[in-house]
């Protein structure tokens, strides 16, 4: 009787830890992963499905991180609290979706007039970016890891050509991250919407214009059916980085070899997505032009200078009122200043943008 009670108690402990009983070599773990991106979304959603499969293959089925479509468990923009409380063990998302809590987290996803992917990842992995994120997340029982990256995005879909930036005043626009604060300084009313909510809002006139991502993703969302003018370059997101958001307690319970599988799987997706986005976007851009009648337009140098000036004002203003934002900004710009000697030495341009 005493022996039976001991066995049952041990089994209960294993179940509470999210594992099934068995030999140590056969330890089984099942996690829920709420995605902010649909499984059919190129790059972002499809990368989550690849990651799910890679973990299962590497662990021979013993460690499963089950993908859930947006909204299946948690609304797409509300995974921070769910993962913090342990309602889900993980989320495939972006730190930029948590800026309602901490505006500084935008630095973890994309920075206006920012660097190319190599420099950006260098700051995140080695220059202190990820450390700042997890110092902040530790207060909420969370850990954040880079889960994907891809190149520059487009900076907006508009019904009519924007002949002057004055035409932006009073416009309602879906806009992401720190770029939204820049647009607000130019008189735009911005709001953050998850991917599935953008087209209906554009169709009903809730918003007048939108940005979301890059040609290969935007084409699937059908913005071209309403707005035929797509603007470049993506000054607000020269590089975009996603986030694998994890409940800290769940992570610490994982065996070390499972933690290593996660690390390897995530870094694979960073490399895979970066290359895949560069491959897919030229064809998608051509298709939008030839098949759907989209006009690809470019902001003038003078207009880009206005955007950049507004961006620097945003940094100064946000840093003055938010100590956490200033801490992230100082780290980011200090790294870029140190990187400058290498960047300028390798740049084929006459000037090197900070």
C-alpha positions, -999 to 999 in steps of 0.1 A, spaced: 0 0 0 28 24 9 47 15 -22 16 21 -44 11 55 -28 47 65 -36 44 55 -72 12 74 -77 27 105 -61 57 103 -84 34 100 -114 14 131 -103 47 151 -100 56 142 -136 22 151 -149 23 184 -131 56 191 -148 40 186 -182 56 152 -188 44 117 -191 59 90 -169 86 67 -182 123 63 -183 145 94 -183 156 86 -219 120 85 -229 108 117 -211 79 132 -230 69 168 -230 40 185 -248 37 223 -251 11 245 -266 23 272 -289 -1 300 -298 9 316 -331 1 352 -340 4 342 -377 -17 317 -397 -1 285 -408 -5 295 -444 13 328 -440 46 327 -459 77 331 -437 61 338 -404 33 312 -401 51 285 -422 82 290 -401 63 281 -370 50 249 -386 86 240 -397 98 246 -361 70 224 -348 80 196 -371 118 200 -365 114 197 -327 93 165 -331 118 150 -355 149 159 -334 133 145 -303 119 114 -321 84 125 -310 91 128 -273 90 166 -273 61 182 -290 54 220 -294 19 220 -309 11 249 -332 -23 267 -327 -37 290 -353 -42 327 -344 -70 331 -318 -74 294 -312 -63 297 -276 -54 334 -272 -62 365 -293 -32 372 -316 -21 403 -297 -26 390 -262 -1 362 -258 21 381 -234 -2 376 -204 -12 341 -214 24 329 -215 32 348 -184 5 330 -164 13 297 -180 -20 293 -198 2 285 -228 38 274 -226 49 294 -257 39 318 -284 52 323 -320 49 361 -322 68 393 -322 79 416 -294 64 445 -312 30 432 -303 36 439 -266 44 476 -270 12 485 -251 30 472 -220 65 484 -229 71 507 -259 108 498 -258 100 463 -270 97 477 -305 135 476 -306 133 439 -305 115 437 -338 124 466 -361 139 500 -358 132 528 -383 162 536 -406 178 507 -389 206 484 -399 208 454 -422 202 419 -408 238 411 -399 243 442 -378 209 439 -362 213 403 -352 248 411 -338 232 436 -315 205 412 -304 227 381 -299 259 397 -288 255 434 -282 230 432 -253 196 434 -271 184 400 -260 198 405 -225 177 437 -221 146 419 -233 150 391 -208 159 413 -179 125 430 -185 107 397 -192 120 381 -160 96 404 -141 67 386 -159 79 350 -157 89 351 -194 118 344 -217 120 358 -253 142 343 -281 147 354 -317 127 329 -338 129 343 -374 141 373 -393 135 387 -428 145 416 -449 129 450 -456 92 455 -458 71 479 -478 59 511 -461 23 513 -470 -7 505 -492 -26 536 -503 -58 540 -524 -43 570 -541 -8 582 -548 7 603 -520 19 634 -538 27 653 -506 33 642 -470 7 668 -461 -19 644 -476 -11 620 -447 -27 644 -421 -59 630 -408 -54 596 -424 -63 565 -405 -37 538 -410 -27 504 -396 10 508 -387 34 488 -366 60 495 -340 82 526 -337 73 536 -373 37 542 -360 50 569 -337 68 586 -367 35 585 -387 17 600 -357 41 630 -357 31 636 -394 -6 637 -384 -16 601 -391 -40 583 -367 -25 548 -363 -37 516 -348 -21 481 -345 -41 453 -361 -33 416 -364 -30 403 -400 -65 387 -402 -81 420 -391 -65 443 -416 -83 436 -448 -118 438 -433 -108 471 -417 -95 485 -450 -126 472 -468 -150 489 -444 -131 521 -443 -122 517 -406 -86 525 -419 -77 544 -450 -43 527 -456 -22 500 -442 13 485 -440 19 449 -428 49 432 -442 65 425 -476 52 415 -511 51 378 -505 29 381 -474 9 412 -484 -2 396 -517 -19 368 -498 -38 393 -476 -53 409 -507 -46 446 -500 -42 452 -537 -79 447 -542 -86 479 -524 -53 499 -525 -33 498 -557 -3 520 -546 24 502 -527 52 524 -513 89 517 -508 114 515 -492 103 501 -458 121 528 -439 103 517 -407 114 481 -410 146 475 -429 148 442 -410 121 424 -390 127 399 -363 101 376 -346 100 362 -311 95 328 -295 79 338 -262 82 312 -234 69 308 -199 100 309 -178 90 281 -154 81 258 -183 115 265 -199 134 258 -167 117 224 -163 128 213 -198 157 188 -200 189 205 -212 188 185 -245 153 198 -252 164 233 -245 192 228 -270 168 215 -296 147 247 -293 179 269 -297 190 250 -328 155 250 -343 150 287 -338 184 296 -353 177 275 -383 145 295 -389 164 328 -386 187 317 -414 160 300 -434 136 329 -433 162 355 -441 172 337 -473 137 327 -483 123 362 -480 150 375 -503 142 348 -528 104 351 -528 99 389 -528 111 399 -562 86 375 -579 58 386 -556 65 422 -564 65 415 -601 32 395 -598 15 423 -580 25 447 -608 17 426 -638 -12 405 -626 -30 428 -602 -22 463 -615 -3 475 -584 19 505 -589 51 502 -569 61 537 -558 91 551 -540 92 579 -515 114 608 -527 147 614 -509 131 646 -495 102 627 -480 124 601 -465 144 629 -449 112 641 -433 104 606 -420 140 603 -406 138 637 -389 105 627 -372 121 594 -361 149 612 -343 124 634 -326 105 603 -315 136 588 -300 144 619 -280 108 624 -268 103 587 -258 137 585 -241 129 616 -220 97 602 -206 104 565 -204 135 551 -186 131 517 -201 128 530 -236 160 551 -230 179 521 -218 170 501 -249 177 531 -272 210 538 -256 222 502 -260 211 501 -296 226 534 -307 258 527 -287 262 494 -306 256 511 -339 282 538 -332 308 511 -323 298 492 -354 302 523 -376 339 518 -383 333 483 -398 301 494 -415 317 524 -432 347 504 -442 325 479 -460 299 502 -474 298 509 -511 277 540 -505 291 575 -500 275 578 -466 265 554 -439 231 559 -423 232 556 -385 
